[in-house]
Amino acid sequence: MSGRHHNRLVARAAQTMTKPGRHADGGGLYLFVRQRGEKVERLWLFRHERGKRSDRREIAISLGPARDVPIARARMLAAQCRQALAAGEDPRQALARVRGVPVFAEVVDQYIAAIAPGLEDKTLVSWRHTLGNTYCGSLRRLAVDKITTEHVLAVLKPAWAAKPETAQRVRRRIEKVLDAATVAGLRAGANPARWRGHLEHLLAKPAGLPRGHHAALPWAEVPELVRQLRELDSITAAALEFTILTAARTGEAIGATWPEIDLERRIWTVPAERMKMGIEHRVPLGDRAVELLEDIARLGQVHCFPGRNLARPLSEGAMMEFLARVRPGATVHGMRSAFRDWVGEATSFAAELAEAALAHQVGSKVERAYRRGDALERRRELMAAWERFCAGS
């Protein structure tokens, strides 16, 4: 990168810029501006690409809020990132050396700033509250590489029995922040907030804790996967994206036939015989889901997502193999868990609505008998929000 493409912004812009979007300073450094209600937030980002030419991925690294990081320091940090890339090193490790090991509170702020674009305002407030002084006061002043299991237990035990749902949320979020710190090279070793194989032996099992039989992609990474899928012109990519957008089971999605689809009303009705619980399930279709179907309709087949033999649907094995190539370690069914986690951690939608979207039965037989309708229109709002999130908007 030549010098003439650097230092495009002036110092005042970092404090006064109000136009939403990414504003290039040059050399991979950007000022990211977003509007949250009446408040304007400005964040420094360093962006670069990683991977082979056939599978390039854009990586954005937060350098901190513009209110705390002057433009001169942001440029210095960006220069450190470029030097690290030139040396074949992860820029985040270089930044860790420059900054020193931050305390938990700093890493929390950086993590929340990174995921904030995908969160609603209420959820953002929840993240700050659960990782703030109310629950994590004793952690916030500790260097992130010094946090131990004992420190995490001291945070969780007071709320584990009294406020189980909140305590679980706090634990999950601590785990995510510490995972991010490990990836950034700020700490090493096992995550002391990990449940499986660790805290499950030290704390009572909370009611309703997910079993996690299927490897679920972290919900924050779903937009990147969807972006990859949209670059691939194939029936399998379209089927996988449709499965993600509708939070459907694999067999339900690939077995879809055109008589089940009402594009005018934007409803996909899965008959009872194809549903796990044996109950007809209506799925509201968003703009992108409809776009995918309209594009495939030109094939003129009975099945919405035909396999190589156009008379038969795409196979589950083909979907699994395709995802394994695009995102190793993730499973198609695990996308439903990612959807459920997103609803619980990043939105204010009711849990019952998410369960209905997943075609799960909630409550006793008596409760279900008195619950009329399937909340289709409310679920339409939920799935539209999920579709926007998957699109990165």
N, C-alpha and C positions, 0 to 999 in steps of 0.2 A: 504494500500500500504506500503510495507516494505521499510526501508531506503536504502537497497542495490540497489533498482531500481531507486533511485533519483540521480540527479546531474551527468548525463551521459555525458553532454557536457562540454567543457572547455570554459572559457571566450573568448578566441581568436576566437572560432568557430562562436560566435554570430556576430562577425564583419567581418569575412573572408569567411564563408561558401558560396559556389556558386552552390552546387548541388541542383536543384529545388526539392521541395517536403517538407514534414513535418518531422522534425528530433526531436525525443523524448529526453527530458531531464529527464523524469520520473515524476510520480505523476500528470499526466494530462497536464504537461507543454511541449509545442512544439515550436520549431523554424521553422517558415514557410518561405521558400525561394522561390522566383519567379523571373523570368527573364523578364524584360520589355525593349525590344530593347537591347541597350548596358548596361542598368542599372540593377543591382541586388538589389532587395528589400528583407529585412529580417524583419519579424514580429513575435512577441511573441503571442502565443495562449494558452488559457487554454481550454481543451476539456473535456466534461463529458456527460453522458447520462441522459435523463429525461423521465419519463413516466412509465406506467406499463410494465411488462415483455412482454406482447403481442403487445405493441405499443411503443417500445423504440425509442427515437429520440436523435441523437447526437447534442449537442450544442457546438459551438465554440465561445469563448469570447476573443476579442482582448485585449491584455495587453499593446499594443503600439509597435512602431517600435523599433528594436534592437539598432538603432543608438541613440535613446533617453532614452531607458530603459536598464540599465546594467543588466547582467545576475543575479546578486545577488538580485536586486529589482524584477526582473521577478519571481524568485523563492519565494520571500516573498509574492508577490501578488498571486501566485499559491497556496501557503500555506493558505492564507486568504480564497481563494475559496474553498479549501478542508474542512477547518473548518466550513465554512458556509453550505456546503452540509451535513456535519455530523450533524449539528444542524437543518437540515431541512429548511434552508434559501436559497434564491436565491443568488448565488455568486456575481451577479452584484450589489446587494445592499450592500454587504460587501465591494466590491471594491470602491463603491461610498464613503463610510465612510472613507476608508483609504486615498483615493486620495483627498477628499474634493470636493466641487462643482466646476467643471471646467468651463472655459469660452466657449462661442459658438465655437470659432476657434478650441479648443481642441476636442470638440465633433465632429465637422465636420471632422477633420483629422482621428479620430477613425472610424467614419461611412464610410468614403471613403475607408479606409484601409480594412474594413470588406467586402465591396461589390466589391472592385477592381478586384478580380479574375474573375468576370463575365462581366467585362467591357472591351471594346476595348480602345486602347490608346487615340484615339480622344475623346471618350466619357469621359474618365477619366480627360482629360485636361478640357473638358467642365464643369464637376462637380466642379473642383477646381476653375475655373474661375467664374462661377455663384455664388459660395458660398465664393468667395474671397473678397478682398478689393474693387473691382470695383463696386459691387452691395451691398455687406453685410458688408462693412467696419464698420458701426456703430453698427452692431450686434456682431462682432467677439470679441470685448473686454468685452462684458457683460457676467456675470455669467449666465449659461444656465437656472437656476431656476428663474431669474429675468426678462426674456424676456416677454414683454407684447404685446398686440394687437397694441398699439401705436408704439412700436419699429418696428414691422413687417410692418405696414402701411408706416412708414418713409422710409423703404427700397423699397417698391413696388410702391408707388405713382409716383415717378419721371419717372419710365419706363412703367407704366401701359398703357398709351395711346400711347406713342412714340414707344415702343418696346413691343407690347402685347404678342407675342409668348415667348420672352425671360423672360418677367415679370411673365408669368404663370409658366414657367419652374423654375424660382427662387422660386416662392411661393411653388410649389410642393416639391421642394428639401428641403426648410426650414422646411416644415411640416414633411417630412420624418425624418430629423435629430432630430427635437424636439420630434417626436413620439419615436424614439430610445432612447432619453434621458429620457423620461417618463418610458419606459420599464426598463431602467437601474436603475431607482430609483433616478435620478438626479433632477427631477422636478415633480410637481403634478398639477392636474387641467386640464382644457380644453386646447387644442392646439391652440395658438393664430394665427397660420397660416392656420387653417382649413377653407376651402371655404364654404362648405354646412352648412347652419344654422349660419354662422358667418361672414366671410369677404364678402360673397355675398350680405350682407345688407349694406356694407360700400364702396364697389367698383363697378364700372359699370361692367356688365356681358360681358366678352370678347367673341368675335366671335369664334364659334366652340368649346366652352368648353364642354367636354363630359358630358352627362346627367347622366350616371351611373345607368341605370335602373337595371342592373344585378350586384350583388355583385362580384367584381373582386378580386381575390387573388393578392396581391402585386407581381409584376413580379420577384422580388428577391427571393420569396419563392417557385416559381414554381419548381426549381430543387429538392428541398426537397420533394415536393409532388410526382414528377416523381420517385424519389428514393423509396418512399413508395409503389407506384404502381408496380414497378418492383419486389418487394418482395412478391406480391400477385399473385398467380397463378389462374387467373380467366378470363373469357371472358370479364366481365365488366371492370376489371382493364385494360385489353388490349385495349378495345374500348375507354376508357377514355384517356389513354395515346396517342392512335392514333389521337383522337380528338384534344388533346393539340398540338401534333407535327405538325398537318396539319392546325391548326387554323381554323378548319371547324365548321360550326354550328352543333348542336347536331343531328338534324334530318338527315342532309347530311351524317354524319359519320355512324350512326347506320343503316341507310338505304342503305349503300353501298352494291353492289352486285358484284360478280366476273367478269361479263362481262364488268364492268366499270374499272377494274384494268388491267393495262398492266405492269406486273412486269419486263419484259425485258427492256422496255423503261423507267420504273419507273415513270409512269404517272397514276393518277387516274382522270378519266373524269366523272364529275357529269353531267348528262343530264339536259337540260333546265327545264324539268317538275319537277325536284326535287330541283331546285334552287329558292330562295326567289325572285330574280329579273327576273326569267324566261329566263335566259341566260346560256348556257353551260359554265361550269367552269372546267378548267384543273388544277390539283394540282400536283406539283412535289413531288415525294416521296424520302425521305432520307433513309439512311442505316437502321436506327432503325424502321422506318415505314414499310419498306419492310420486315424486320426481323419479325415484329409482324404479318404481313399478311401471310408470308410463314409458320409461326408456326400454324396459325389458319386454313390454307388451308387444313390441314390434316383431318379436320372434314367433308369435302366434301359437305357442304351445299351451297344453292344458296346465302344466305346472308353472308357477311364477318363476321358479329358479330351477330350470332343467339341468341335468347333468350332461355328460358327453353324449349319452344316448338321450336324445331330445324327448323321447317318450317317457322317460323316467326322471324323477326329481334328483337334484344334487344329493350326494351321499354325505352322512355325518362325517365319515372318514376323510372325505375331501376337504370339508370345512376345517377339521382339526389339523390336518397336514398343512393347509394353507396358513392358518394362524400360527402354527409352530414355526413356519419360515419367516413370517412377518414379525412376530413377537414371541420369541422362545420363552417357554415357561408358563404362558397364559393359556387358559382354556376358554372355549366358546361359552360354556355354561357359567364360567366365572364372571362373565360380563354382567349377568343378572345380579351377582353380589356387588359388583362395582356400582351398578345403578342404585342398589339399595343403600350402599354406603354413602353415595352422593346425596341421596334424598335426606338421610339422617344427619349428615355432617355439613352439607353445603346449602340446604334449603330450609324453608319453614313449612313445607308441605307435611300434612299429617302422616304418621306411620301407616295408618290404616289404608290411606290412599295408595301408598307405595305397595303394600301387600296386595291390594286389589289389582294394581297394574301388573303384578307378577303372577296373578291368578292363584294366589294363596287363599285358603279359607281362614277367616279370622273369627274368633269367638265360638261360643257353643252353638249347637243346632238350634236352640231356642232363639238366641240372639240373631242368628242368620235368617231365621224364619221371619222375624220382625223387621229385618233390614230390607227395605224394598229398593229395587233398582240396582244398578252396578256402577253408579257415580261416573257415567261415561263422560259427561261434559267437564266435570272436575278433573277427571283423569286426562282429558284432552289438554287442559292447562298444564298439568304436570309433565306430560310427554312433550309438549311444545317447549317447555323450559329445558328438559333433558336434551332435546334436539338442538336447541341454541347452544347449550353447554358443549355438546359433542362437536359442534361446528367451530368452537373456540370463540364464540361471541358472547 
